[in-house]
Amino acid sequence: MDFFFNPNGIAVIGATDNPFKGGYHILNNILGGYKGRVYPVNPKYDSILGLPCYPDISSIPDDFDLAVYFIPASSLPAAIEQCGAKNVKGIIIESAGFAEVGNEGAELQVESIRLARKHHIRLWGPNCMGLLDGHTRNVFSFMYTDEWKTLMTPGNASFVVQSGMLSASFLMMMLERGGMNISKMCSIGNKCDVNETELVDYLASDPHTDVIGLYLESIVEPRRFMEISRSTEKPIVVLKGGRSPSGAKAAMSHTASLAGNDTITNNALKQAGVITVHDFIEMMDFMRGFSMTKGSRNSGGTAIVSFSGGGGIVTTDFLHDSNLPLARLSGETLSAIKKVFPPWMEPANPVDVWPAVERNGIETVYNSVVDALMHDDHVDSLIIHLFSGRMDTEMLKPLAEMKDRLEKPVIAWLIGTGDRFRIIRKELEEMGIPVFEEMGRGVSFLAAVKKHYQGKGQLP
Amino acid sequence: MDFFFNPNGIAVIGATDNPFKGGYHILNNILGGYKGRVYPVNPKYDSILGLPCYPDISSIPDDFDLAVYFIPASSLPAAIEQCGAKNVKGIIIESAGFAEVGNEGAELQVESIRLARKHHIRLWGPNCMGLLDGHTRNVFSFMYTDEWKTLMTPGNASFVVQSGMLSASFLMMMLERGGMNISKMCSIGNKCDVNETELVDYLASDPHTDVIGLYLESIVEPRRFMEISRSTEKPIVVLKGGRSPSGAKAAMSHTASLAGNDTITNNALKQAGVITVHDFIEMMDFMRGFSMTKGSRNSGGTAIVSFSGGGGIVTTDFLHDSNLPLARLSGETLSAIKKVFPPWMEPANPVDVWPAVERNGIETVYNSVVDALMHDDHVDSLIIHLFSGRMDTEMLKPLAEMKDRLEKPVIAWLIGTGDRFRIIRKELEEMGIPVFEEMGRGVSFLAAVKKHYQGKGQLP
């Protein structure tokens, strides 16, 4: 599998110098990061982007590990044969026109697999956008933007998706949002050979990957997929497309995926300890949160620090919806909080610090309150509401340290305006405190964290 | 009720020139918009912010309609008596320390109501942040920021909230996000006299208000509230805080609200045609959407235009979750779409336009597809996925026009990066097409629109 991510030499079949075509962007993206040998292939050119261009695969003077294929589907069998002679190990087929378009395409796909097996070549795709690697900066995708050059930094979140959008424009939007950086992004399309199960297996032992997210329209080796999910300690977040009968029908013409019975899949995934989500942004919120969460001791309830009574109440309602207990604070904690509270106000969880902040200043209050709560044995997690306009993240450094040391997950709900909002959000997430725009999402994430660290692996 | 929004003269009891105190901001905010007479009251000053300051209410030379009160709770009864002598019509009490802090405060609140009735003075609050009016620019709030001066423009969304945060920092964040502008924002705190029911009644006949959002911790006149909700054509969106037992307990110490039995409240609200939501951002997403939606004929299903197979599939799954039928496209529509599709691709709903765009360009494809769908009798609503990096909103002008004329609601899911994303989002929303960051949220909103226009008022 490693030759897909770190190939010794790449041919780009269908490279062009026309920036309105995908073949240009594949080559341009490869040249933007990949350090090895690159061979553009196209009979129409002598050279492209400063590299000699070859009329066909056979004319390439050296052997190479990987071919990226972006010419019409029908030429694939011939290309596989030629790649066989060059000792190619894998082909990433980014063209469409295979099983997703009907019988003829499906036959072409079957024939291609047969030929590839004969030559011991692994096929990735077809009908996909290849891969990106945040560490090596290998980008083998026809993505039309090279925003990745500035937005992509090495991270610990890896993805396997059956949607090019998620590995291209949507990914760029998420990288710009910040807080999550990627290790490997794999867009696998029709997954005629390399599939999600094999990749999850690979990522489960990838030292650069701590959390795995998948958008799947089907699971082709469900039993093995569940086994791997059950045995890895890494959180696996799955968004399943085609949960509904009409969605399943659409999945058939998208990636030729047999979406299967949703109830069965969903139960099996849950039993295997997989975290299931329904929305793309939800998947990213969970991935970002898990990428900066080290553990959860699960030995009490959640404390809420709010600067708004209403915010605390609504968060409490969400905790109830998710069956997360609200921590009963110890007498010691209540006394510590009382010291910074106005005399007329009785401390309680949720801890509404606003009147205390008005009285004693934001730093004194947050420091005392947060310290008391985090050291309370009845508190195993903390939700903190923050307003970017009135804070300096410096005051939360002790919290960030305690969170990992005590294995008590912390999430923040942040409001505010302008650049300051984005700066504070960035600083919080660099400290390892994930920020949620939606309170309900934050609480669902916390529930997922607690469940994940409660121990998976119970057999059905 | 109108004297609260358009008073003839205002006294600010507790005005100061210390910008670290709320009394400064009340005065500063009033002076930033209000056009009438203003009387600061504080025995410590001769003048504040260029205005003569009076040692007490009795020293004010003229009568005035409204007092904004921001000194300790215990002085309220005396202030009411003095206001009585000045023919004051209403007092907005922004100080805390009343029923929400226990028995003593509750008694003070009861005594204040008794005195106010004697003098025919209406009380707003206590423990609240007053009001903002997007049309008059009257801002009677101790909000510490004057960002409203640049962010607030006249709109058609009005709010009644039992949370100062929602009428201050959170509101500023939402105004900065754009797409929704406010008519009246009412923060009513403990609502000891003026309550949500009276305000909804007022807003239901306010010509500047088309949609009403409420954050409530209790409903004090539930029967009348339901009657008004049932009889108005305006969408009413309610977020109820204190749905859970622990949330209800917290509501008691926030605004002294008896949150009541959630199941009963929720059913009654639904029967009255109220749209219920659970999260603050969700409330704002719905308010924004309704503020730009004119109607829904509800005579078919939803069409999806997507640039990503995965996006279309996940949206289809959400439609199924919300019991919204996917439109069965007419033969005529399918033929029209086929003309711009590549020959190997069979048109279907969701309509994945990406391969067609690659072939025929974005404008031709979107124009043909959108026109065919909107004129199909089987289509009563449209979800359009857009990528800001590859579009000009000009091409969607016909869609915006058709949406209102044909009463077929349209929502957009937009992805993209940088300023361009925000510009396109702004342009779309100025055209009346609400943009959602979360697909699932957009579909829930569409379900709420369809339900709202299906006719309300069925009796339980």
Contacts between the chains, C-beta under 8 A, distances in Angstrom:
chain1	res1	chain2	res2	distance
A	96	B	355	6.8
A	97	B	344	6.1
A	101	B	344	4.9
A	101	B	345	6.8
A	102	B	344	7.8
A	102	B	346	8.0
A	105	B	344	7.7
A	144	B	390	8.0
A	145	B	389	6.8
A	147	B	417	6.3
A	151	B	417	7.9
A	161	B	310	7.5
A	162	B	310	6.5
A	163	B	308	6.0
A	163	B	309	6.6
A	163	B	310	2.8
A	163	B	311	7.2
A	164	B	308	7.0
A	164	B	310	7.9
A	165	B	307	7.2
A	165	B	308	3.6
A	165	B	310	5.9
A	165	B	311	6.0
A	165	B	415	7.6
A	166	B	310	6.4
A	169	B	387	5.3
A	169	B	389	6.6
A	169	B	415	5.5
A	169	B	416	6.9
A	170	B	415	5.3
A	172	B	417	5.4
A	173	B	415	5.2
A	173	B	416	6.3
A	173	B	417	5.5
A	173	B	421	7.4
A	176	B	417	4.7
A	176	B	418	7.1
A	215	B	310	6.1
A	217	B	310	7.5
A	217	B	313	6.7
A	239	B	314	7.3
A	241	B	310	5.7
A	241	B	313	4.2
A	241	B	314	5.2
A	241	B	317	6.7
A	242	B	313	5.5
A	242	B	317	6.9
A	243	B	317	4.5
A	243	B	320	7.4
A	244	B	316	6.2
A	244	B	317	4.7
A	244	B	319	7.6
A	244	B	320	3.3
A	244	B	321	7.4
A	245	B	320	7.4
A	246	B	316	5.0
A	246	B	319	7.4
A	246	B	320	6.1
A	246	B	326	4.9
A	247	B	313	4.9
A	247	B	314	7.3
A	247	B	316	4.1
A	247	B	317	4.1
A	247	B	320	6.5
A	250	B	309	7.3
A	250	B	312	5.8
A	250	B	313	4.7
A	250	B	316	5.4
A	250	B	348	7.2
A	250	B	350	5.7
A	251	B	309	7.9
A	251	B	313	5.2
A	253	B	309	7.7
A	253	B	346	7.2
A	253	B	348	6.5
A	254	B	309	3.2
A	254	B	310	6.8
A	254	B	312	7.5
A	254	B	313	6.1
A	254	B	352	7.1
A	255	B	309	6.8
A	278	B	314	7.6
A	278	B	317	7.2
A	278	B	318	7.4
A	278	B	321	7.9
A	278	B	440	6.1
A	279	B	314	7.2
A	279	B	318	7.9
A	279	B	438	5.4
A	279	B	439	5.8
A	279	B	440	4.5
A	280	B	311	7.8
A	280	B	314	6.8
A	280	B	439	6.7
A	281	B	437	6.1
A	281	B	438	4.9
A	281	B	439	7.8
A	282	B	438	7.3
A	282	B	440	7.5
A	307	B	165	7.2
A	308	B	163	5.9
A	308	B	164	6.9
A	308	B	165	3.6
A	309	B	163	6.6
A	309	B	250	7.3
A	309	B	251	7.9
A	309	B	253	7.7
A	309	B	254	3.2
A	309	B	255	6.9
A	310	B	161	7.4
A	310	B	162	6.5
A	310	B	163	2.8
A	310	B	164	7.9
A	310	B	165	6.0
A	310	B	166	6.4
A	310	B	215	6.1
A	310	B	217	7.5
A	310	B	241	5.7
A	310	B	254	6.8
A	311	B	163	7.3
A	311	B	165	6.0
A	311	B	280	7.7
A	312	B	250	5.8
A	312	B	254	7.4
A	313	B	217	6.6
A	313	B	241	4.2
A	313	B	242	5.5
A	313	B	247	4.9
A	313	B	250	4.7
A	313	B	251	5.2
A	313	B	254	6.1
A	314	B	239	7.3
A	314	B	241	5.2
A	314	B	247	7.3
A	314	B	278	7.6
A	314	B	279	7.2
A	314	B	280	6.8
A	316	B	244	6.2
A	316	B	246	5.0
A	316	B	247	4.1
A	316	B	250	5.4
A	317	B	241	6.7
A	317	B	242	7.0
A	317	B	243	4.5
A	317	B	244	4.7
A	317	B	247	4.1
A	317	B	278	7.3
A	318	B	278	7.4
A	318	B	279	7.9
A	319	B	244	7.6
A	319	B	246	7.4
A	320	B	243	7.4
A	320	B	244	3.3
A	320	B	245	7.4
A	320	B	246	6.1
A	320	B	247	6.5
A	321	B	244	7.4
A	321	B	278	7.9
A	326	B	246	5.0
A	344	B	97	6.1
A	344	B	101	4.9
A	344	B	102	7.9
A	344	B	105	7.7
A	345	B	101	6.7
A	346	B	102	7.9
A	346	B	253	7.2
A	348	B	250	7.2
A	348	B	253	6.5
A	350	B	250	5.7
A	352	B	254	7.1
A	355	B	96	6.8
A	387	B	169	5.3
A	389	B	145	6.8
A	389	B	169	6.6
A	390	B	144	8.0
A	415	B	165	7.6
A	415	B	169	5.5
A	415	B	170	5.3
A	415	B	173	5.1
A	416	B	169	6.8
A	416	B	173	6.3
A	417	B	147	6.3
A	417	B	151	7.9
A	417	B	172	5.4
A	417	B	173	5.5
A	417	B	176	4.7
A	418	B	176	7.1
A	421	B	173	7.4
A	437	B	281	6.1
A	438	B	279	5.4
A	438	B	281	4.9
A	438	B	282	7.3
A	439	B	279	5.8
A	439	B	280	6.7
A	439	B	281	7.8
A	440	B	278	6.1
A	440	B	279	4.5
A	440	B	282	7.5
